[in-house]
Amino acid sequence: MRKGSDVIGKPVVSYDTGDRFARVKDVIFDQNTDQVVAFLIEESGF
């Protein structure tokens, strides 16, 4: 079983080009189903 903390800090990569454009800041879970709903990301370049 993976934990949400395993994903935090990992790069977000474009599927098409392979460019890295963000990092995972947090993981949002559905409390009823324990499924991942979304990733909160830190965008670079701002």
Jmol script that loads the backbone (N, CA, C; Angstrom):
load data "model"
ATOM      1  N   MET A   1       0.845  -1.181   0.000  1.00  0.00           N
ATOM      2  CA  MET A   1       0.000   0.000   0.000  1.00  0.00           C
ATOM      3  C   MET A   1       0.890   1.245   0.000  1.00  0.00           C
ATOM      4  N   ARG A   2       0.560   2.189  -0.837  1.00  0.00           N
ATOM      5  CA  ARG A   2       1.309   3.446  -0.905  1.00  0.00           C
ATOM      6  C   ARG A   2       0.646   4.481  -0.017  1.00  0.00           C
ATOM      7  N   LYS A   3       1.459   5.386   0.480  1.00  0.00           N
ATOM      8  CA  LYS A   3       0.958   6.487   1.288  1.00  0.00           C
ATOM      9  C   LYS A   3       1.010   7.761   0.455  1.00  0.00           C
ATOM     10  N   GLY A   4       0.159   8.708   0.784  1.00  0.00           N
ATOM     11  CA  GLY A   4       0.157   9.982   0.085  1.00  0.00           C
ATOM     12  C   GLY A   4       1.488  10.683   0.178  1.00  0.00           C
ATOM     13  N   SER A   5       2.185  10.495   1.283  1.00  0.00           N
ATOM     14  CA  SER A   5       3.486  11.157   1.446  1.00  0.00           C
ATOM     15  C   SER A   5       4.531  10.620   0.479  1.00  0.00           C
ATOM     16  N   ASP A   6       4.305   9.440  -0.105  1.00  0.00           N
ATOM     17  CA  ASP A   6       5.237   8.897  -1.097  1.00  0.00           C
ATOM     18  C   ASP A   6       5.236   9.716  -2.383  1.00  0.00           C
ATOM     19  N   VAL A   7       4.147  10.422  -2.654  1.00  0.00           N
ATOM     20  CA  VAL A   7       3.980  11.157  -3.909  1.00  0.00           C
ATOM     21  C   VAL A   7       4.371  12.625  -3.761  1.00  0.00           C
ATOM     22  N   ILE A   8       4.296  13.156  -2.546  1.00  0.00           N
ATOM     23  CA  ILE A   8       4.598  14.570  -2.321  1.00  0.00           C
ATOM     24  C   ILE A   8       6.049  14.855  -2.681  1.00  0.00           C
ATOM     25  N   GLY A   9       6.228  15.907  -3.471  1.00  0.00           N
ATOM     26  CA  GLY A   9       7.558  16.300  -3.917  1.00  0.00           C
ATOM     27  C   GLY A   9       7.958  15.715  -5.259  1.00  0.00           C
ATOM     28  N   LYS A  10       7.182  14.772  -5.775  1.00  0.00           N
ATOM     29  CA  LYS A  10       7.494  14.175  -7.076  1.00  0.00           C
ATOM     30  C   LYS A  10       7.149  15.157  -8.188  1.00  0.00           C
ATOM     31  N   PRO A  11       7.879  15.107  -9.304  1.00  0.00           N
ATOM     32  CA  PRO A  11       7.581  16.017 -10.411  1.00  0.00           C
ATOM     33  C   PRO A  11       6.317  15.609 -11.157  1.00  0.00           C
ATOM     34  N   VAL A  12       5.628  16.605 -11.703  1.00  0.00           N
ATOM     35  CA  VAL A  12       4.493  16.388 -12.598  1.00  0.00           C
ATOM     36  C   VAL A  12       5.041  16.565 -14.004  1.00  0.00           C
ATOM     37  N   VAL A  13       4.885  15.535 -14.831  1.00  0.00           N
ATOM     38  CA  VAL A  13       5.507  15.502 -16.146  1.00  0.00           C
ATOM     39  C   VAL A  13       4.431  15.433 -17.226  1.00  0.00           C
ATOM     40  N   SER A  14       4.621  16.197 -18.296  1.00  0.00           N
ATOM     41  CA  SER A  14       3.719  16.165 -19.441  1.00  0.00           C
ATOM     42  C   SER A  14       3.839  14.818 -20.135  1.00  0.00           C
ATOM     43  N   TYR A  15       2.718  14.176 -20.371  1.00  0.00           N
ATOM     44  CA  TYR A  15       2.699  12.873 -21.034  1.00  0.00           C
ATOM     45  C   TYR A  15       3.210  12.976 -22.472  1.00  0.00           C
ATOM     46  N   ASP A  16       2.838  14.056 -23.158  1.00  0.00           N
ATOM     47  CA  ASP A  16       3.193  14.220 -24.570  1.00  0.00           C
ATOM     48  C   ASP A  16       4.660  14.584 -24.796  1.00  0.00           C
ATOM     49  N   THR A  17       5.155  15.550 -24.028  1.00  0.00           N
ATOM     50  CA  THR A  17       6.493  16.086 -24.300  1.00  0.00           C
ATOM     51  C   THR A  17       7.554  15.642 -23.303  1.00  0.00           C
ATOM     52  N   GLY A  18       7.144  15.172 -22.149  1.00  0.00           N
ATOM     53  CA  GLY A  18       8.105  14.777 -21.123  1.00  0.00           C
ATOM     54  C   GLY A  18       8.631  15.933 -20.305  1.00  0.00           C
ATOM     55  N   ASP A  19       8.091  17.145 -20.555  1.00  0.00           N
ATOM     56  CA  ASP A  19       8.533  18.319 -19.807  1.00  0.00           C
ATOM     57  C   ASP A  19       8.010  18.269 -18.376  1.00  0.00           C
ATOM     58  N   ARG A  20       8.866  18.636 -17.437  1.00  0.00           N
ATOM     59  CA  ARG A  20       8.450  18.758 -16.033  1.00  0.00           C
ATOM     60  C   ARG A  20       7.968  20.180 -15.823  1.00  0.00           C
ATOM     61  N   PHE A  21       6.768  20.336 -15.263  1.00  0.00           N
ATOM     62  CA  PHE A  21       6.247  21.691 -15.105  1.00  0.00           C
ATOM     63  C   PHE A  21       5.704  21.989 -13.723  1.00  0.00           C
ATOM     64  N   ALA A  22       5.749  21.048 -12.801  1.00  0.00           N
ATOM     65  CA  ALA A  22       5.252  21.301 -11.446  1.00  0.00           C
ATOM     66  C   ALA A  22       5.742  20.183 -10.529  1.00  0.00           C
ATOM     67  N   ARG A  23       5.464  20.335  -9.235  1.00  0.00           N
ATOM     68  CA  ARG A  23       5.733  19.289  -8.237  1.00  0.00           C
ATOM     69  C   ARG A  23       4.470  19.085  -7.404  1.00  0.00           C
ATOM     70  N   VAL A  24       4.269  17.856  -6.940  1.00  0.00           N
ATOM     71  CA  VAL A  24       3.114  17.539  -6.101  1.00  0.00           C
ATOM     72  C   VAL A  24       3.334  18.140  -4.724  1.00  0.00           C
ATOM     73  N   LYS A  25       2.389  18.965  -4.291  1.00  0.00           N
ATOM     74  CA  LYS A  25       2.466  19.621  -2.983  1.00  0.00           C
ATOM     75  C   LYS A  25       1.665  18.851  -1.935  1.00  0.00           C
ATOM     76  N   ASP A  26       0.519  18.287  -2.352  1.00  0.00           N
ATOM     77  CA  ASP A  26      -0.342  17.546  -1.426  1.00  0.00           C
ATOM     78  C   ASP A  26      -1.246  16.615  -2.217  1.00  0.00           C
ATOM     79  N   VAL A  27      -1.818  15.626  -1.542  1.00  0.00           N
ATOM     80  CA  VAL A  27      -2.735  14.675  -2.158  1.00  0.00           C
ATOM     81  C   VAL A  27      -4.080  14.813  -1.453  1.00  0.00           C
ATOM     82  N   ILE A  28      -5.155  14.869  -2.229  1.00  0.00           N
ATOM     83  CA  ILE A  28      -6.494  15.018  -1.671  1.00  0.00           C
ATOM     84  C   ILE A  28      -7.249  13.701  -1.854  1.00  0.00           C
ATOM     85  N   PHE A  29      -7.728  13.145  -0.738  1.00  0.00           N
ATOM     86  CA  PHE A  29      -8.434  11.863  -0.736  1.00  0.00           C
ATOM     87  C   PHE A  29      -9.925  12.069  -0.469  1.00  0.00           C
ATOM     88  N   ASP A  30     -10.746  11.176  -1.019  1.00  0.00           N
ATOM     89  CA  ASP A  30     -12.171  11.105  -0.689  1.00  0.00           C
ATOM     90  C   ASP A  30     -12.279  10.341   0.630  1.00  0.00           C
ATOM     91  N   GLN A  31     -12.883  10.930   1.637  1.00  0.00           N
ATOM     92  CA  GLN A  31     -12.954  10.313   2.964  1.00  0.00           C
ATOM     93  C   GLN A  31     -13.828   9.061   2.982  1.00  0.00           C
ATOM     94  N   ASN A  32     -14.809   8.978   2.101  1.00  0.00           N
ATOM     95  CA  ASN A  32     -15.719   7.835   2.098  1.00  0.00           C
ATOM     96  C   ASN A  32     -15.144   6.619   1.389  1.00  0.00           C
ATOM     97  N   THR A  33     -14.382   6.833   0.322  1.00  0.00           N
ATOM     98  CA  THR A  33     -13.888   5.714  -0.480  1.00  0.00           C
ATOM     99  C   THR A  33     -12.384   5.503  -0.376  1.00  0.00           C
ATOM    100  N   ASP A  34     -11.675   6.410   0.297  1.00  0.00           N
ATOM    101  CA  ASP A  34     -10.213   6.348   0.420  1.00  0.00           C
ATOM    102  C   ASP A  34      -9.516   6.320  -0.940  1.00  0.00           C
ATOM    103  N   GLN A  35     -10.107   6.992  -1.936  1.00  0.00           N
ATOM    104  CA  GLN A  35      -9.499   7.094  -3.256  1.00  0.00           C
ATOM    105  C   GLN A  35      -8.927   8.487  -3.454  1.00  0.00           C
ATOM    106  N   VAL A  36      -7.881   8.566  -4.275  1.00  0.00           N
ATOM    107  CA  VAL A  36      -7.288   9.866  -4.590  1.00  0.00           C
ATOM    108  C   VAL A  36      -8.263  10.637  -5.468  1.00  0.00           C
ATOM    109  N   VAL A  37      -8.546  11.888  -5.080  1.00  0.00           N
ATOM    110  CA  VAL A  37      -9.444  12.755  -5.834  1.00  0.00           C
ATOM    111  C   VAL A  37      -8.639  13.739  -6.677  1.00  0.00           C
ATOM    112  N   ALA A  38      -7.542  14.261  -6.111  1.00  0.00           N
ATOM    113  CA  ALA A  38      -6.771  15.287  -6.818  1.00  0.00           C
ATOM    114  C   ALA A  38      -5.376  15.399  -6.221  1.00  0.00           C
ATOM    115  N   PHE A  39      -4.512  16.031  -6.984  1.00  0.00           N
ATOM    116  CA  PHE A  39      -3.187  16.409  -6.511  1.00  0.00           C
ATOM    117  C   PHE A  39      -3.132  17.930  -6.478  1.00  0.00           C
ATOM    118  N   LEU A  40      -2.656  18.466  -5.385  1.00  0.00           N
ATOM    119  CA  LEU A  40      -2.396  19.901  -5.288  1.00  0.00           C
ATOM    120  C   LEU A  40      -0.947  20.074  -5.712  1.00  0.00           C
ATOM    121  N   ILE A  41      -0.710  20.980  -6.674  1.00  0.00           N
ATOM    122  CA  ILE A  41       0.639  21.107  -7.214  1.00  0.00           C
ATOM    123  C   ILE A  41       1.220  22.486  -6.955  1.00  0.00           C
ATOM    124  N   GLU A  42       2.554  22.532  -6.898  1.00  0.00           N
ATOM    125  CA  GLU A  42       3.292  23.791  -6.828  1.00  0.00           C
ATOM    126  C   GLU A  42       3.733  24.089  -8.245  1.00  0.00           C
ATOM    127  N   GLU A  43       3.203  25.163  -8.805  1.00  0.00           N
ATOM    128  CA  GLU A  43       3.608  25.514 -10.157  1.00  0.00           C
ATOM    129  C   GLU A  43       4.879  26.335 -10.102  1.00  0.00           C
ATOM    130  N   SER A  44       5.751  26.108 -11.041  1.00  0.00           N
ATOM    131  CA  SER A  44       6.979  26.901 -11.106  1.00  0.00           C
ATOM    132  C   SER A  44       6.799  28.027 -12.095  1.00  0.00           C
ATOM    133  N   GLY A  45       7.605  29.045 -11.958  1.00  0.00           N
ATOM    134  CA  GLY A  45       7.585  30.136 -12.909  1.00  0.00           C
ATOM    135  C   GLY A  45       6.756  31.339 -12.500  1.00  0.00           C
ATOM    136  N   PHE A  46       6.126  31.305 -11.323  1.00  0.00           N
ATOM    137  CA  PHE A  46       5.356  32.457 -10.870  1.00  0.00           C
ATOM    138  C   PHE A  46       6.221  33.388 -10.069  1.00  0.00           C
TER     139      PHE A  46
END
end "model"
wireframe off; spacefill off
backbone 0.3
color backbone group
